[in-house]
Amino acid sequence: MKIIFNFIATAAGIYSFLLIIRIILTWFGGTVTGRPVDILCRITDPYLNWWRAALNLRIGALDLSPVAAFAGLSLVQNLCINLAYYGRLTIGVILSVAVRGVWSVASFFLGLCIIILILRIIAYLTNRDVYGSFWKVIDSVSQPLLYKTNRIIFGSRITGYLKGIIVSTLALGVIYIGGGYVIRFVAKFLAGLPL
């Protein structure tokens, strides 16, 4: 049984890697073609399309359904790893895997938001031309995020743009790092592992 669960976990990891390659290729539009790309599309697109159809996770030009696809694979992979390791599945292990799966998705979004805000800081400090399509996507995500985080941190006080974006980035960074430690502790506790 252990061999079967290890095989499934390894297959899920390999499939996740193929999904990453497929998603990176979509960033180049139709410029990357060929037989290997066609095979990759036939392997990964049905799975990605199922998530797109099941959960409409499109925010402007940004499609977040691959995040849900990765979360689903991660959940299967973690369950199989735990089944292979413990040989049985307990409520604590299931809860531990669920907590880690939810945090995996949340930490991905936090990391993405931090990267977007850092890009915005760099563009602001270097006086980049921010009217291209790339910057429109960045702004469509960063502006609502900045508004919400600044309202939480500063309340109704008015703050400068640069100060607001730096404080928001730092706050999200603290949540990202601190949340990782808290989730690891909670997951170990739920699974019955030594803390």
Summary of the structure (lengths in Angstrom):
residues: 195
radius of gyration: 20.0
end to end distance: 27.9
largest distance: 60.3
contacts: 534
relative contact order: 0.10
helix: 80%
strand: 2%
